[in-house]
Amino acid sequence: MVLVHIVLFQFKPNTHKEQIDDGGFSHGFVFHFASSADRDYYVNGDPAHLEFKKKAGGIVQNVRVVDYEMGAF
């Protein structure tokens, strides 16, 4: 099974232009995990990801996440 994990960001209105290029959902990330357990570790336990969430929390207004199994729609 391949689990696809898609994350979209929208920055807060008061975020400086130097921090982002433009408004709206301007950044998106697509990850492939071998299992939901691997995804869960990345989301809740990976030190680099936890640090990223801490830093991004001050400038990110909205986050949308979609997970699906490849081939199972």
N, C-alpha and C positions, 0 to 999 in steps of 0.2 A: 504494500500500500504506500502511496505517496500522498502526503497531506500538504496541501498548498495553503499558505498563510499570507494574506495580503493585508497591508497596513497603509492607510492614507492619513496624512496630517493636514490640519488647517491651523495656521498660526493666529495668535491673539492680535486684535487690531492695533495695540500699542507696541507691537514688536517693531524694532527699528529696521529700516530698509537694509542696513548693513548686515542684519542677521538673516534676512531672507531676500529673495529676488523680487517676488511679487505676491499678491494675496491669493486667497482661495486654497484649495487642496493642491498644493504645489509640489508635494513630495510623496512618493509612494514606494513601498518596498514589497517585494515578493520573495517568500522563502519557501523552500521545499524541505519537508521533514519526512523521515522514514516511518514515523509513527506519531500518534497523538502524545505519547509519553515523551518523545523527543521534543515536540513543540512545547509541552508543558514545562519541561526543564528550561528551555530557552526563555520562555516568557517569565517564569517565576524563580529561576535559580541561577541562570548564567550571570556571572559577575559583570561582564562587559555590558550586557543588555540592561541589567539593573542600574548601572552607572549612567548609561545613555538615557533611561527613563527619568532618572533624577535630574539630569541636566536639561532635558527637553521640557520637563514639566513647567518651567517658568515661562516658556514662549509658545507652547502648543495649546491651542484652544479646543480643538476637536480632533478626535481620533476615530477612525472607522476601521474595523477589522472583519475580514471575511475568511473563514476556513472552509475548505471542502476537500473531499477525497478525489484524487485524479481519476477521471472516468466515471464517477458517481455523482450525477447532477440531479 
